[in-house]
Amino acid sequence: MYLDFLVKIPEAAGKITYRKRDDSCYVYYEYDRIYDPTRKFTNVKRAMIGKQSKADHLMMQPNQNYLKFFP
């Protein structure tokens, strides 16, 4: 559930990613990386922290995960 206000998208270098789905763009925060030596592959753990605002691309509408990672 999204909160009813806008916040600035956090500036965490290399930790913020965007994914487009339909006509919306969602903001994800990468909180962990786990390397699997047997497969020689890095598993990235991400959580969706909000939805990018259509009016201002530097702002987003946060959800509960945003409050968990950015108190």
HTML snippet that shows the backbone in 3Dmol.js (N, CA, C, O; Angstrom):
<script src="https://3Dmol.org/build/3Dmol-min.js"></script>
<div id="view" style="width:600px;height:400px;position:relative"></div>
<script>
const pdb = `
ATOM      1  N   MET A   1       0.835  -1.168   0.000  1.00  0.00           N
ATOM      2  CA  MET A   1       0.000   0.000   0.000  1.00  0.00           C
ATOM      3  C   MET A   1       0.893   1.249   0.000  1.00  0.00           C
ATOM      4  O   MET A   1       1.829   1.352   0.793  1.00  0.00           O
ATOM      5  N   TYR A   2       0.600   2.166  -0.872  1.00  0.00           N
ATOM      6  CA  TYR A   2       1.396   3.379  -0.996  1.00  0.00           C
ATOM      7  C   TYR A   2       0.921   4.436  -0.012  1.00  0.00           C
ATOM      8  O   TYR A   2      -0.270   4.535   0.284  1.00  0.00           O
ATOM      9  N   LEU A   3       1.860   5.220   0.488  1.00  0.00           N
ATOM     10  CA  LEU A   3       1.541   6.315   1.384  1.00  0.00           C
ATOM     11  C   LEU A   3       1.065   7.506   0.550  1.00  0.00           C
ATOM     12  O   LEU A   3       1.340   7.569  -0.648  1.00  0.00           O
ATOM     13  N   ASP A   4       0.367   8.433   1.160  1.00  0.00           N
ATOM     14  CA  ASP A   4      -0.282   9.498   0.393  1.00  0.00           C
ATOM     15  C   ASP A   4       0.529  10.793   0.318  1.00  0.00           C
ATOM     16  O   ASP A   4      -0.043  11.883   0.340  1.00  0.00           O
ATOM     17  N   PHE A   5       1.849  10.680   0.230  1.00  0.00           N
ATOM     18  CA  PHE A   5       2.703  11.854   0.060  1.00  0.00           C
ATOM     19  C   PHE A   5       3.882  11.481  -0.834  1.00  0.00           C
ATOM     20  O   PHE A   5       4.134  10.301  -1.081  1.00  0.00           O
ATOM     21  N   LEU A   6       4.597  12.486  -1.314  1.00  0.00           N
ATOM     22  CA  LEU A   6       5.745  12.273  -2.186  1.00  0.00           C
ATOM     23  C   LEU A   6       7.033  12.563  -1.422  1.00  0.00           C
ATOM     24  O   LEU A   6       7.086  13.471  -0.593  1.00  0.00           O
ATOM     25  N   VAL A   7       8.065  11.782  -1.712  1.00  0.00           N
ATOM     26  CA  VAL A   7       9.394  12.004  -1.150  1.00  0.00           C
ATOM     27  C   VAL A   7      10.400  11.984  -2.294  1.00  0.00           C
ATOM     28  O   VAL A   7      10.119  11.474  -3.378  1.00  0.00           O
ATOM     29  N   LYS A   8      11.567  12.543  -2.036  1.00  0.00           N
ATOM     30  CA  LYS A   8      12.626  12.528  -3.030  1.00  0.00           C
ATOM     31  C   LYS A   8      13.210  11.120  -3.111  1.00  0.00           C
ATOM     32  O   LYS A   8      13.367  10.453  -2.088  1.00  0.00           O
ATOM     33  N   ILE A   9      13.528  10.670  -4.311  1.00  0.00           N
ATOM     34  CA  ILE A   9      14.136   9.343  -4.482  1.00  0.00           C
ATOM     35  C   ILE A   9      15.513   9.372  -3.835  1.00  0.00           C
ATOM     36  O   ILE A   9      16.301  10.272  -4.125  1.00  0.00           O
ATOM     37  N   PRO A  10      15.830   8.404  -2.957  1.00  0.00           N
ATOM     38  CA  PRO A  10      17.116   8.410  -2.247  1.00  0.00           C
ATOM     39  C   PRO A  10      18.302   8.334  -3.207  1.00  0.00           C
ATOM     40  O   PRO A  10      18.226   7.728  -4.276  1.00  0.00           O
ATOM     41  N   GLU A  11      19.391   8.961  -2.795  1.00  0.00           N
ATOM     42  CA  GLU A  11      20.613   8.938  -3.588  1.00  0.00           C
ATOM     43  C   GLU A  11      21.590   7.945  -2.973  1.00  0.00           C
ATOM     44  O   GLU A  11      22.524   8.342  -2.277  1.00  0.00           O
ATOM     45  N   ALA A  12      21.383   6.677  -3.220  1.00  0.00           N
ATOM     46  CA  ALA A  12      22.273   5.623  -2.759  1.00  0.00           C
ATOM     47  C   ALA A  12      22.987   5.083  -3.998  1.00  0.00           C
ATOM     48  O   ALA A  12      22.382   4.389  -4.815  1.00  0.00           O
ATOM     49  N   ALA A  13      24.252   5.397  -4.132  1.00  0.00           N
ATOM     50  CA  ALA A  13      25.010   5.058  -5.337  1.00  0.00           C
ATOM     51  C   ALA A  13      25.011   3.552  -5.588  1.00  0.00           C
ATOM     52  O   ALA A  13      25.473   2.779  -4.749  1.00  0.00           O
ATOM     53  N   GLY A  14      24.499   3.143  -6.729  1.00  0.00           N
ATOM     54  CA  GLY A  14      24.487   1.743  -7.119  1.00  0.00           C
ATOM     55  C   GLY A  14      23.440   0.893  -6.434  1.00  0.00           C
ATOM     56  O   GLY A  14      23.418  -0.321  -6.638  1.00  0.00           O
ATOM     57  N   LYS A  15      22.575   1.479  -5.634  1.00  0.00           N
ATOM     58  CA  LYS A  15      21.592   0.710  -4.879  1.00  0.00           C
ATOM     59  C   LYS A  15      20.160   0.900  -5.371  1.00  0.00           C
ATOM     60  O   LYS A  15      19.290   0.096  -5.037  1.00  0.00           O
ATOM     61  N   ILE A  16      19.896   1.938  -6.150  1.00  0.00           N
ATOM     62  CA  ILE A  16      18.550   2.243  -6.617  1.00  0.00           C
ATOM     63  C   ILE A  16      18.409   1.805  -8.070  1.00  0.00           C
ATOM     64  O   ILE A  16      19.236   2.156  -8.912  1.00  0.00           O
ATOM     65  N   THR A  17      17.359   1.034  -8.362  1.00  0.00           N
ATOM     66  CA  THR A  17      17.070   0.612  -9.731  1.00  0.00           C
ATOM     67  C   THR A  17      15.607   0.901 -10.033  1.00  0.00           C
ATOM     68  O   THR A  17      14.792   1.086  -9.129  1.00  0.00           O
ATOM     69  N   TYR A  18      15.296   0.935 -11.314  1.00  0.00           N
ATOM     70  CA  TYR A  18      13.940   1.240 -11.776  1.00  0.00           C
ATOM     71  C   TYR A  18      13.447   0.114 -12.670  1.00  0.00           C
ATOM     72  O   TYR A  18      14.220  -0.472 -13.429  1.00  0.00           O
ATOM     73  N   ARG A  19      12.166  -0.184 -12.577  1.00  0.00           N
ATOM     74  CA  ARG A  19      11.543  -1.171 -13.452  1.00  0.00           C
ATOM     75  C   ARG A  19      10.223  -0.615 -13.940  1.00  0.00           C
ATOM     76  O   ARG A  19       9.397  -0.151 -13.154  1.00  0.00           O
ATOM     77  N   LYS A  20      10.034  -0.668 -15.253  1.00  0.00           N
ATOM     78  CA  LYS A  20       8.780  -0.191 -15.830  1.00  0.00           C
ATOM     79  C   LYS A  20       7.835  -1.365 -16.005  1.00  0.00           C
ATOM     80  O   LYS A  20       8.217  -2.435 -16.478  1.00  0.00           O
ATOM     81  N   ARG A  21       6.584  -1.135 -15.608  1.00  0.00           N
ATOM     82  CA  ARG A  21       5.541  -2.128 -15.789  1.00  0.00           C
ATOM     83  C   ARG A  21       4.302  -1.364 -16.232  1.00  0.00           C
ATOM     84  O   ARG A  21       3.829  -0.483 -15.514  1.00  0.00           O
ATOM     85  N   ASP A  22       3.783  -1.685 -17.380  1.00  0.00           N
ATOM     86  CA  ASP A  22       2.664  -0.971 -17.985  1.00  0.00           C
ATOM     87  C   ASP A  22       3.053   0.503 -18.148  1.00  0.00           C
ATOM     88  O   ASP A  22       4.033   0.800 -18.831  1.00  0.00           O
ATOM     89  N   ASP A  23       2.315   1.421 -17.542  1.00  0.00           N
ATOM     90  CA  ASP A  23       2.646   2.837 -17.684  1.00  0.00           C
ATOM     91  C   ASP A  23       3.246   3.416 -16.403  1.00  0.00           C
ATOM     92  O   ASP A  23       3.341   4.637 -16.271  1.00  0.00           O
ATOM     93  N   SER A  24       3.652   2.568 -15.460  1.00  0.00           N
ATOM     94  CA  SER A  24       4.226   3.010 -14.195  1.00  0.00           C
ATOM     95  C   SER A  24       5.687   2.589 -14.097  1.00  0.00           C
ATOM     96  O   SER A  24       6.112   1.612 -14.714  1.00  0.00           O
ATOM     97  N   CYS A  25       6.443   3.342 -13.312  1.00  0.00           N
ATOM     98  CA  CYS A  25       7.846   3.027 -13.072  1.00  0.00           C
ATOM     99  C   CYS A  25       8.025   2.838 -11.566  1.00  0.00           C
ATOM    100  O   CYS A  25       7.701   3.731 -10.783  1.00  0.00           O
ATOM    101  N   TYR A  26       8.538   1.682 -11.165  1.00  0.00           N
ATOM    102  CA  TYR A  26       8.688   1.345  -9.759  1.00  0.00           C
ATOM    103  C   TYR A  26      10.148   1.473  -9.354  1.00  0.00           C
ATOM    104  O   TYR A  26      11.047   1.189 -10.145  1.00  0.00           O
ATOM    105  N   VAL A  27      10.380   1.900  -8.121  1.00  0.00           N
ATOM    106  CA  VAL A  27      11.718   2.140  -7.597  1.00  0.00           C
ATOM    107  C   VAL A  27      12.077   0.996  -6.651  1.00  0.00           C
ATOM    108  O   VAL A  27      11.314   0.667  -5.743  1.00  0.00           O
ATOM    109  N   TYR A  28      13.253   0.390  -6.875  1.00  0.00           N
ATOM    110  CA  TYR A  28      13.719  -0.727  -6.053  1.00  0.00           C
ATOM    111  C   TYR A  28      15.012  -0.348  -5.351  1.00  0.00           C
ATOM    112  O   TYR A  28      15.833   0.397  -5.888  1.00  0.00           O
ATOM    113  N   TYR A  29      15.181  -0.872  -4.144  1.00  0.00           N
ATOM    114  CA  TYR A  29      16.392  -0.663  -3.360  1.00  0.00           C
ATOM    115  C   TYR A  29      17.101  -2.003  -3.187  1.00  0.00           C
ATOM    116  O   TYR A  29      16.494  -2.983  -2.755  1.00  0.00           O
ATOM    117  N   GLU A  30      18.385  -2.039  -3.525  1.00  0.00           N
ATOM    118  CA  GLU A  30      19.184  -3.262  -3.387  1.00  0.00           C
ATOM    119  C   GLU A  30      19.793  -3.273  -1.992  1.00  0.00           C
ATOM    120  O   GLU A  30      20.619  -2.421  -1.665  1.00  0.00           O
ATOM    121  N   TYR A  31      19.387  -4.235  -1.171  1.00  0.00           N
ATOM    122  CA  TYR A  31      19.843  -4.264   0.206  1.00  0.00           C
ATOM    123  C   TYR A  31      20.849  -5.364   0.509  1.00  0.00           C
ATOM    124  O   TYR A  31      21.419  -5.376   1.601  1.00  0.00           O
ATOM    125  N   ASP A  32      21.091  -6.291  -0.421  1.00  0.00           N
ATOM    126  CA  ASP A  32      22.051  -7.353  -0.143  1.00  0.00           C
ATOM    127  C   ASP A  32      22.496  -8.021  -1.434  1.00  0.00           C
ATOM    128  O   ASP A  32      21.760  -8.047  -2.420  1.00  0.00           O
ATOM    129  N   ARG A  33      23.711  -8.562  -1.416  1.00  0.00           N
ATOM    130  CA  ARG A  33      24.248  -9.379  -2.514  1.00  0.00           C
ATOM    131  C   ARG A  33      24.887 -10.616  -1.905  1.00  0.00           C
ATOM    132  O   ARG A  33      25.671 -10.523  -0.961  1.00  0.00           O
ATOM    133  N   ILE A  34      24.551 -11.756  -2.446  1.00  0.00           N
ATOM    134  CA  ILE A  34      25.111 -13.018  -1.947  1.00  0.00           C
ATOM    135  C   ILE A  34      25.755 -13.742  -3.120  1.00  0.00           C
ATOM    136  O   ILE A  34      25.099 -14.035  -4.119  1.00  0.00           O
ATOM    137  N   TYR A  35      27.044 -14.025  -2.989  1.00  0.00           N
ATOM    138  CA  TYR A  35      27.765 -14.715  -4.053  1.00  0.00           C
ATOM    139  C   TYR A  35      27.681 -16.218  -3.843  1.00  0.00           C
ATOM    140  O   TYR A  35      27.950 -16.715  -2.750  1.00  0.00           O
ATOM    141  N   ASP A  36      27.308 -16.939  -4.893  1.00  0.00           N
ATOM    142  CA  ASP A  36      27.230 -18.405  -4.866  1.00  0.00           C
ATOM    143  C   ASP A  36      28.451 -18.947  -5.612  1.00  0.00           C
ATOM    144  O   ASP A  36      28.480 -18.917  -6.842  1.00  0.00           O
ATOM    145  N   PRO A  37      29.468 -19.446  -4.882  1.00  0.00           N
ATOM    146  CA  PRO A  37      30.698 -19.888  -5.551  1.00  0.00           C
ATOM    147  C   PRO A  37      30.529 -21.133  -6.423  1.00  0.00           C
ATOM    148  O   PRO A  37      31.301 -21.334  -7.360  1.00  0.00           O
ATOM    149  N   THR A  38      29.531 -21.972  -6.129  1.00  0.00           N
ATOM    150  CA  THR A  38      29.362 -23.169  -6.945  1.00  0.00           C
ATOM    151  C   THR A  38      28.821 -22.820  -8.330  1.00  0.00           C
ATOM    152  O   THR A  38      29.222 -23.426  -9.323  1.00  0.00           O
ATOM    153  N   ARG A  39      27.911 -21.843  -8.400  1.00  0.00           N
ATOM    154  CA  ARG A  39      27.354 -21.423  -9.689  1.00  0.00           C
ATOM    155  C   ARG A  39      28.094 -20.240 -10.280  1.00  0.00           C
ATOM    156  O   ARG A  39      27.869 -19.876 -11.435  1.00  0.00           O
ATOM    157  N   LYS A  40      28.996 -19.624  -9.477  1.00  0.00           N
ATOM    158  CA  LYS A  40      29.738 -18.430  -9.890  1.00  0.00           C
ATOM    159  C   LYS A  40      28.768 -17.334 -10.334  1.00  0.00           C
ATOM    160  O   LYS A  40      28.856 -16.797 -11.439  1.00  0.00           O
ATOM    161  N   PHE A  41      27.848 -17.030  -9.434  1.00  0.00           N
ATOM    162  CA  PHE A  41      26.766 -16.111  -9.727  1.00  0.00           C
ATOM    163  C   PHE A  41      26.430 -15.319  -8.472  1.00  0.00           C
ATOM    164  O   PHE A  41      26.455 -15.864  -7.368  1.00  0.00           O
ATOM    165  N   THR A  42      26.119 -14.045  -8.633  1.00  0.00           N
ATOM    166  CA  THR A  42      25.730 -13.203  -7.513  1.00  0.00           C
ATOM    167  C   THR A  42      24.218 -13.052  -7.489  1.00  0.00           C
ATOM    168  O   THR A  42      23.614 -12.632  -8.476  1.00  0.00           O
ATOM    169  N   ASN A  43      23.610 -13.394  -6.365  1.00  0.00           N
ATOM    170  CA  ASN A  43      22.173 -13.221  -6.169  1.00  0.00           C
ATOM    171  C   ASN A  43      21.947 -11.864  -5.509  1.00  0.00           C
ATOM    172  O   ASN A  43      22.497 -11.581  -4.444  1.00  0.00           O
ATOM    173  N   VAL A  44      21.141 -11.039  -6.143  1.00  0.00           N
ATOM    174  CA  VAL A  44      20.864  -9.699  -5.645  1.00  0.00           C
ATOM    175  C   VAL A  44      19.501  -9.697  -4.974  1.00  0.00           C
ATOM    176  O   VAL A  44      18.524 -10.200  -5.529  1.00  0.00           O
ATOM    177  N   LYS A  45      19.442  -9.130  -3.776  1.00  0.00           N
ATOM    178  CA  LYS A  45      18.171  -9.024  -3.058  1.00  0.00           C
ATOM    179  C   LYS A  45      17.707  -7.574  -3.138  1.00  0.00           C
ATOM    180  O   LYS A  45      18.415  -6.656  -2.725  1.00  0.00           O
ATOM    181  N   ARG A  46      16.495  -7.384  -3.681  1.00  0.00           N
ATOM    182  CA  ARG A  46      15.927  -6.057  -3.856  1.00  0.00           C
ATOM    183  C   ARG A  46      14.529  -6.004  -3.258  1.00  0.00           C
ATOM    184  O   ARG A  46      13.823  -7.009  -3.179  1.00  0.00           O
ATOM    185  N   ALA A  47      14.157  -4.810  -2.845  1.00  0.00           N
ATOM    186  CA  ALA A  47      12.812  -4.572  -2.327  1.00  0.00           C
ATOM    187  C   ALA A  47      12.260  -3.329  -3.008  1.00  0.00           C
ATOM    188  O   ALA A  47      12.967  -2.336  -3.187  1.00  0.00           O
ATOM    189  N   MET A  48      10.979  -3.397  -3.388  1.00  0.00           N
ATOM    190  CA  MET A  48      10.345  -2.235  -3.989  1.00  0.00           C
ATOM    191  C   MET A  48      10.042  -1.226  -2.886  1.00  0.00           C
ATOM    192  O   MET A  48       9.398  -1.558  -1.891  1.00  0.00           O
ATOM    193  N   ILE A  49      10.514   0.014  -3.070  1.00  0.00           N
ATOM    194  CA  ILE A  49      10.325   1.029  -2.039  1.00  0.00           C
ATOM    195  C   ILE A  49       9.340   2.112  -2.457  1.00  0.00           C
ATOM    196  O   ILE A  49       9.022   2.992  -1.657  1.00  0.00           O
ATOM    197  N   GLY A  50       8.850   2.066  -3.697  1.00  0.00           N
ATOM    198  CA  GLY A  50       7.873   3.064  -4.090  1.00  0.00           C
ATOM    199  C   GLY A  50       7.617   3.102  -5.579  1.00  0.00           C
ATOM    200  O   GLY A  50       8.134   2.294  -6.351  1.00  0.00           O
ATOM    201  N   LYS A  51       6.795   4.076  -5.956  1.00  0.00           N
ATOM    202  CA  LYS A  51       6.416   4.258  -7.353  1.00  0.00           C
ATOM    203  C   LYS A  51       6.789   5.677  -7.766  1.00  0.00           C
ATOM    204  O   LYS A  51       6.455   6.645  -7.082  1.00  0.00           O
ATOM    205  N   GLN A  52       7.481   5.786  -8.887  1.00  0.00           N
ATOM    206  CA  GLN A  52       7.946   7.084  -9.363  1.00  0.00           C
ATOM    207  C   GLN A  52       6.764   7.964  -9.760  1.00  0.00           C
ATOM    208  O   GLN A  52       5.809   7.498 -10.381  1.00  0.00           O
ATOM    209  N   SER A  53       6.844   9.233  -9.395  1.00  0.00           N
ATOM    210  CA  SER A  53       5.784  10.183  -9.701  1.00  0.00           C
ATOM    211  C   SER A  53       5.792  10.508 -11.192  1.00  0.00           C
ATOM    212  O   SER A  53       6.853  10.656 -11.798  1.00  0.00           O
ATOM    213  N   LYS A  54       4.610  10.617 -11.773  1.00  0.00           N
ATOM    214  CA  LYS A  54       4.517  10.955 -13.186  1.00  0.00           C
ATOM    215  C   LYS A  54       4.738  12.453 -13.410  1.00  0.00           C
ATOM    216  O   LYS A  54       5.175  12.856 -14.488  1.00  0.00           O
ATOM    217  N   ALA A  55       4.443  13.275 -12.409  1.00  0.00           N
ATOM    218  CA  ALA A  55       4.601  14.720 -12.542  1.00  0.00           C
ATOM    219  C   ALA A  55       6.060  15.148 -12.409  1.00  0.00           C
ATOM    220  O   ALA A  55       6.510  16.031 -13.138  1.00  0.00           O
ATOM    221  N   ASP A  56       6.806  14.533 -11.485  1.00  0.00           N
ATOM    222  CA  ASP A  56       8.209  14.886 -11.254  1.00  0.00           C
ATOM    223  C   ASP A  56       9.003  13.591 -11.127  1.00  0.00           C
ATOM    224  O   ASP A  56       8.778  12.814 -10.200  1.00  0.00           O
ATOM    225  N   HIS A  57       9.923  13.357 -12.044  1.00  0.00           N
ATOM    226  CA  HIS A  57      10.647  12.079 -12.066  1.00  0.00           C
ATOM    227  C   HIS A  57      11.687  11.964 -10.956  1.00  0.00           C
ATOM    228  O   HIS A  57      12.280  10.896 -10.804  1.00  0.00           O
ATOM    229  N   LEU A  58      11.934  13.014 -10.176  1.00  0.00           N
ATOM    230  CA  LEU A  58      12.852  12.946  -9.044  1.00  0.00           C
ATOM    231  C   LEU A  58      12.147  12.606  -7.738  1.00  0.00           C
ATOM    232  O   LEU A  58      12.794  12.426  -6.706  1.00  0.00           O
ATOM    233  N   MET A  59      10.820  12.518  -7.782  1.00  0.00           N
ATOM    234  CA  MET A  59      10.025  12.226  -6.594  1.00  0.00           C
ATOM    235  C   MET A  59       9.335  10.867  -6.761  1.00  0.00           C
ATOM    236  O   MET A  59       9.145  10.380  -7.875  1.00  0.00           O
ATOM    237  N   MET A  60       8.967  10.274  -5.623  1.00  0.00           N
ATOM    238  CA  MET A  60       8.270   8.994  -5.664  1.00  0.00           C
ATOM    239  C   MET A  60       7.239   8.949  -4.551  1.00  0.00           C
ATOM    240  O   MET A  60       7.314   9.694  -3.574  1.00  0.00           O
ATOM    241  N   GLN A  61       6.273   8.053  -4.727  1.00  0.00           N
ATOM    242  CA  GLN A  61       5.262   7.785  -3.716  1.00  0.00           C
ATOM    243  C   GLN A  61       5.729   6.539  -2.964  1.00  0.00           C
ATOM    244  O   GLN A  61       5.709   5.446  -3.531  1.00  0.00           O
ATOM    245  N   PRO A  62       6.154   6.675  -1.691  1.00  0.00           N
ATOM    246  CA  PRO A  62       6.755   5.552  -0.973  1.00  0.00           C
ATOM    247  C   PRO A  62       5.725   4.536  -0.487  1.00  0.00           C
ATOM    248  O   PRO A  62       4.527   4.813  -0.414  1.00  0.00           O
ATOM    249  N   ASN A  63       6.238   3.347  -0.157  1.00  0.00           N
ATOM    250  CA  ASN A  63       5.412   2.324   0.485  1.00  0.00           C
ATOM    251  C   ASN A  63       6.040   1.965   1.837  1.00  0.00           C
ATOM    252  O   ASN A  63       6.949   2.659   2.291  1.00  0.00           O
ATOM    253  N   GLN A  64       5.579   0.913   2.475  1.00  0.00           N
ATOM    254  CA  GLN A  64       6.060   0.542   3.810  1.00  0.00           C
ATOM    255  C   GLN A  64       7.538   0.147   3.808  1.00  0.00           C
ATOM    256  O   GLN A  64       8.235   0.374   4.798  1.00  0.00           O
ATOM    257  N   ASN A  65       8.024  -0.439   2.716  1.00  0.00           N
ATOM    258  CA  ASN A  65       9.435  -0.820   2.650  1.00  0.00           C
ATOM    259  C   ASN A  65      10.352   0.394   2.688  1.00  0.00           C
ATOM    260  O   ASN A  65      11.462   0.314   3.216  1.00  0.00           O
ATOM    261  N   TYR A  66       9.910   1.500   2.144  1.00  0.00           N
ATOM    262  CA  TYR A  66      10.716   2.726   2.191  1.00  0.00           C
ATOM    263  C   TYR A  66      10.958   3.135   3.650  1.00  0.00           C
ATOM    264  O   TYR A  66      12.068   3.524   4.013  1.00  0.00           O
ATOM    265  N   LEU A  67       9.933   3.044   4.464  1.00  0.00           N
ATOM    266  CA  LEU A  67      10.088   3.410   5.886  1.00  0.00           C
ATOM    267  C   LEU A  67      10.997   2.448   6.616  1.00  0.00           C
ATOM    268  O   LEU A  67      11.641   2.828   7.593  1.00  0.00           O
ATOM    269  N   LYS A  68      11.061   1.212   6.161  1.00  0.00           N
ATOM    270  CA  LYS A  68      11.933   0.215   6.808  1.00  0.00           C
ATOM    271  C   LYS A  68      13.402   0.475   6.481  1.00  0.00           C
ATOM    272  O   LYS A  68      14.256   0.375   7.362  1.00  0.00           O
ATOM    273  N   PHE A  69      13.708   0.808   5.217  1.00  0.00           N
ATOM    274  CA  PHE A  69      15.084   0.999   4.798  1.00  0.00           C
ATOM    275  C   PHE A  69      15.595   2.430   4.975  1.00  0.00           C
ATOM    276  O   PHE A  69      16.798   2.646   5.116  1.00  0.00           O
ATOM    277  N   PHE A  70      14.691   3.400   4.968  1.00  0.00           N
ATOM    278  CA  PHE A  70      15.051   4.809   5.119  1.00  0.00           C
ATOM    279  C   PHE A  70      14.186   5.441   6.209  1.00  0.00           C
ATOM    280  O   PHE A  70      13.251   6.181   5.903  1.00  0.00           O
ATOM    281  N   PRO A  71      14.491   5.152   7.490  1.00  0.00           N
ATOM    282  CA  PRO A  71      13.640   5.669   8.584  1.00  0.00           C
ATOM    283  C   PRO A  71      13.763   7.184   8.757  1.00  0.00           C
ATOM    284  O   PRO A  71      13.113   7.761   9.629  1.00  0.00           O
TER     285      PRO A  71
END
`;
const viewer = $3Dmol.createViewer("view");
viewer.addModel(pdb, "pdb");
viewer.setStyle({}, {cartoon: {color: "spectrum"}});
viewer.zoomTo();
viewer.render();
</script>
